[in-house]
């Protein structure tokens, strides 16, 4: 079974703190994703990584950065946490689809980190 | 940008009844997926249907896809209390993108 783990289930931080959210997958997936989920807004993509050291901005990258030094690990960094970054953060991973082809692979999600910024 | 939009936003039924959720999307897709999320947890993949497929089954789940109407439906038959969860559709962004766009979800409550 694919396993995606996230470093914390719950996290409380203060405004201005630097926050690291860690995600690890054990299935040798090339793709990894960070989403945030807010009531009424659904899941929104923050960043996507398709290989080690490779990344793409998602729909809402402002205020976030990411790091992927090893294939199995994808970190989300809040450089200076703000109250509007209070949210549920979800990490996911997937194999790439066939190059140029129509197959888009399933995404496997971690359990989520509920972050509260005070 | 939101691609898939689920309807209804919330659905409450009795155990044993069928539950139907719908998803509409705006642009051409290669695939559409359905995911389930139990309260406060991560999402779990349920089923993927490709653009050249019209219907797919998996256990008590039946998914249909109508590309002419840009819509999909998820039917859960003989629902159980354990089916209580939020259900999301997700579509690709076209152009070979690996990224998905999720709808806002349908919150299903199955009453025992």
Interface residues (C-beta under 8 A of the other chain):
Chain A: X4 X31 X33 X35 X40 X41 X42 X43 X45 X48 X50 X56 X58 X59 X88 X90 X92 X94 X96 X97 X99 X100 X101 X102 X103 X104 X105 X106 X107 X108 X109 X110 X111 X112 X114
Chain B: X1 X2 X30 X31 X33 X35 X40 X41 X42 X43 X44 X45 X48 X50 X51 X88 X90 X92 X96 X98 X99 X100 X101 X102 X103 X104 X105
